[in-house]
Amino acid sequence: MTRTIACRIGFGVCYFLSTGALAQSAKPVPLTVQLDWKSTAQFAGILAAQEQGYYAAEGLAVTIRPDDGSGPASVDIVAAHTGDADGWVGITEADQLLAADAKGAHLKAFATMMQSTPLALLTLKSSGLTTIKSLRGKTIGLHDDGEKALDVLMQFNGMTRADVRPVTIGYEFDSLLSGKVAAMQGYTNDEVVRLEMEGHPVNVIPMSANGYVAYAEVLFAPARFVATHVGELEKFVRATGRGWSYARAHEGETARMIVAKYATDSSVAEQRASLEQTLRLVYAESPRFGMMRDATWRRSVEMFTKYKLVEGELRVGDVVDDEVLRGLYAGGH
C-alpha cells in the first residue's frame, strides 16, 4: 500500500497516512452506474464492490441503477446525462454501443465486464441437436435482437437463412419445451441456468464459437467524461475488479448477499450457478479484469459492418478509449 507522509505544523511531528485513508477523508466522487438488466449475479462484481466498500475505499460514491427492461436502453440513459456534473457509467452489449455511436451518441467504451458473449442457441438435451449444422431444416426461436445475428451463424457454418426456419419468440421457455421450436436464443448465464434448475437439461451452442465476435456488458461513459476523468474511471475499474475477485473467492456468500439484498425473488442456488457461468465470461480472454483487445473490437466491427447488424459507418477508434486500461495495466493487452 502506498503511504504519504503528513506533518503537524508547529509540532514537527510526522506520521503516515495510507492513500486509502486520504481518499476516504476527501469528499467522495459521485458516480451513477446504469445496469442493462436487474441486479443479479450477472453484475456480481459491481454488487460485491459496493457491499464490501471497495468503491468507498477508492473515494467513489457509487449509485447502482438496475433496469427491468421497461424503460429506455442504458445507452440512451447515459447519453442523456452527458452534460451532468456528476459522472454516469453505463453497461451494454457491444452492438448496442456501436449502434448508438453510429447515431452520434458520443459514448466511449473504457473496459468490458465480460470478455466473451453469453449469447447461445439452446436445444433440449434429448434432441441430440448440438451444432448449427444439426439445425438444418429446424425451427429456431429468436428474440428481436437475435434476428440479424442468424446470418453470421449460418455463413460461418456454410449455410444460409433458407436452411432453417427462424421465428420470433418471447423470453419464455414454452416454445422450446413444447417442441414449437427446436432451438431458442438464450444466455449461458441466465436461461441455461434456469432451464436446468427446472429439470430441463439443454445443449448449448455458443454463438462465440460460431462466428459471432463481441464483448458483452461493456463499460462505457460519455466521451467527454472518459477524456477528463481517467483517474476516477481507473478507480472504478480497479474496485469493480476487486469485487469480481471477491465474488470468485466467495461464491456462496456472494450469491446469498445478492438474494438477500437485490434479487429477492430468486434463490441462492440459481444465483450461484449464474455466477459460476458469468465468471467464465468475465475472464475469457485475460486474467486482468476489464481488458479489451483491439483485435477483438476490429473483428466485431468487421462482422457488424459485413452483416449490417448495425447501420452506419463504424470505426473502433470512435467508440473505444483504452487510456483507463493502459493506466491500470501499463498497456498490456
HELIX and SHEET records of a PDB file:
HELIX    1   1 THR A   19  SER A   25  1                                   7    
HELIX    2   2 ALA A   41  PHE A   43  5                                   3    
HELIX    3   3 ALA A   44  GLU A   51  1                                   8    
HELIX    4   4 TYR A   54  ALA A   57  1                                   4    
HELIX    5   5 SER A   74  ALA A   79  1                                   6    
HELIX    6   6 ALA A   94  ALA A  102  1                                   9    
HELIX    7   7 LYS A  125  SER A  127  5                                   3    
HELIX    8   8 LYS A  133  LEU A  135  5                                   3    
HELIX    9   9 ASP A  144  GLY A  146  5                                   3    
HELIX   10  10 ALA A  149  PHE A  156  1                                   8    
HELIX   11  11 ARG A  161  ASP A  163  5                                   3    
HELIX   12  12 ASP A  174  LEU A  177  1                                   4    
HELIX   13  13 GLU A  191  MET A  197  1                                   7    
HELIX   14  14 MET A  207  ALA A  209  5                                   3    
HELIX   15  15 ALA A  223  THR A  228  1                                   6    
HELIX   16  16 VAL A  230  ALA A  249  1                                  20    
HELIX   17  17 GLU A  251  LYS A  261  1                                  11    
HELIX   18  18 VAL A  268  VAL A  282  1                                  15    
HELIX   19  19 ASP A  294  LYS A  306  1                                  13    
HELIX   20  20 VAL A  316  VAL A  319  1                                   4    
HELIX   21  21 GLU A  323  TYR A  329  1                                   7    
SHEET    1   A 2 ARG A   3  ARG A   8  0                                        
SHEET    2   A 2 VAL A  13  SER A  18 -1                                        
SHEET    1   B 5 LEU A  60  ARG A  65  0                                        
SHEET    2   B 5 VAL A  29  GLN A  34  1                                        
SHEET    3   B 5 GLY A  87  THR A  92  1                                        
SHEET    4   B 5 ALA A 216  PRO A 222 -1                                        
SHEET    5   B 5 LEU A 107  MET A 114 -1                                        
SHEET    1   C 5 ARG A 165  THR A 168  0                                        
SHEET    2   C 5 THR A 139  LEU A 142  1                                        
SHEET    3   C 5 ALA A 183  TYR A 187  1                                        
SHEET    4   C 5 LEU A 119  LEU A 124 -1                                        
SHEET    5   C 5 VAL A 202  PRO A 206 -1                                        
END                                                                             
